[in-house]
């Protein structure tokens, strides 16, 4: 799957989970270990806001390292096979 990073969204915190990375872990049932960006082996440090590279304008969360989270919103990148997108809507 291909996605684009959403820059400037750090102020949109998930208050129910404490962080977007914790939000992703709660909804996916997985533990964030490695960055989801294909070809990157860094540890996942943040729950990053992304959009699919389609007409879907929804926001999603994926685990990324700090470097991949700094990709510009104009850069499309591929996710590792099996990566799980979770909705960026705060969970209850």
Protein Blocks (a to p, Z undefined) as FASTA:
>chain_A
ZZdddehilmmccfknopaklmmmmmnopacfbdcbghiabdcfbdcdddddbfblbdcd
ddddfklmmpcfkbccdddehiacddfbdcZZ
